[in-house]
Amino acid sequence: MLPRLLVALANARIAGAANDTNAEDANESPHIVQSFETDAFAPLALGLEAEELMTQIECFLDRGVTAEAVFIELLAPAARKLGEYWEEDRCDFVDVTMGLWRLQEVMREVALRSPVLHSGHGPARSALFSPLPGEQHCFGTLMVEEVFARAGWDSEALIEPQRSEMLKIVSEREFELVGLTVSNDCSSGELASLVTAIRSVSRCRSVKIIMGGRAVNANPQLADLAGADGTAEDANSALILADGIVPVAKRLDCFEA
């Protein structure tokens, strides 16, 4: 019953927003997602099907909100809110899993409807994104990968990988950046072991490794202790970080012959 109550409250918030002074801000800047809209959308994935969520999103797209803004300011906060509800025992694991799956379906649909064409000047920088091996939820990883792809990176995402699978791919493919999403609590020793293993097998000798996700956001020192090259709170900040640490031109010493 609690997830339904949360959705009902969200719907009431959306309906009430039409008469709220905040709605005036949305009318004056229709291409910008307002904070009250983010808050109202967040719980909806618990009770609405993907098609119904997409109907909500279409309202934002129709008024000029970009796909990137939908990802960063609507879908990502909704995913974080689901995690908070789970931690607070306001919904169970199944509710969270289904909610994240619906958000993932919406993200895929938005990406298909809003393709990005790149100029193709020079080789794109390469990146691999993955949840920490053993973690089941991959929405955050897919979100980051989509944002990077839309920014012109040659990016890929792994879904529920085994450690051996990840290391095999890193050893066989030319990735200049590896991004790890850490959602569940884990030790710095476990992260350090994975970072060391990635560096030891990577075809790119100067590979950069960044981390994000709930656990790292709560304790950024984890990334420092693990030997990562940086942390990012969300997909947009991850892109900014990566742009600063991965050269646009491929370094001659990056890849083995």
C-alpha positions, 0 to 999 in steps of 0.5 A: 500500500505504501508505494501506491500512497507515494504515487498518489501523493505525487499525483496530487503534487502535480495537480496542485502545481498548476495552481502554485506560484512555482508553475509560473516559473515553468511557464516563463522558462518552459525548457527548464525543469523546475525543482518542484517538477523533479520532486513530483516526478520522482515517486511515479516509477513506483506505480506507473507503467513505462508507457504512462511515465513516457506520457509524463516525459512527453510533456517536458519534451514538447515544451523544449526540455532536452533529452539530456535534461530529462535524464539528469533532472528527472530520471536520475533523481527518480532513481535516487529517490527509489533507493532512498525509499528502499533504505527507509523501508517505504518500499521493497526490493521488488518495487525498486527493481520494477521502478528502475526497469521502468525508468530504464525503458523510458530512458531508452525511448527518449534516447531513440526519439532524440538521436544525436549526430556527431561531426566525426572529426577524429577518433572518439575517446573510448569509455567503459562503464559498469556497476561493481561486479555483484551488483544487480541494479545498472540504471545509473551505469546506463544513464552515465553511458548514455550521457557520454555517448550523446557527448561524442564518446565511444562508450559502452556499458556492462550489465551485471558483469562478473569480475572476470568478464569485466577484466577480460573486456578491458584487456581486449578492448581499447578503453581510455576511461573506465567508470565504476558505479558503486551502489552498495556498501563495500570496503575500500580494499575491495575497490582497490583490488578491482582498480589495481586489476583493471590497471594491470590488464588494461590495453591502455597503459594510461587508463583513467578510472572514475567512480560514482554511485550511492556508496561513493557519493556518501563516502568519496574517500572510498575512491581515494583509498581505492586509487581511482582518478576521481569521483562524480556525483552524477552523469553530468559531473562525470562527463566534466571530470572525464573531459578534464582527465582524458585527452581529446587526442589519443596519446601515443603511449596509451595503447600497446602495439 
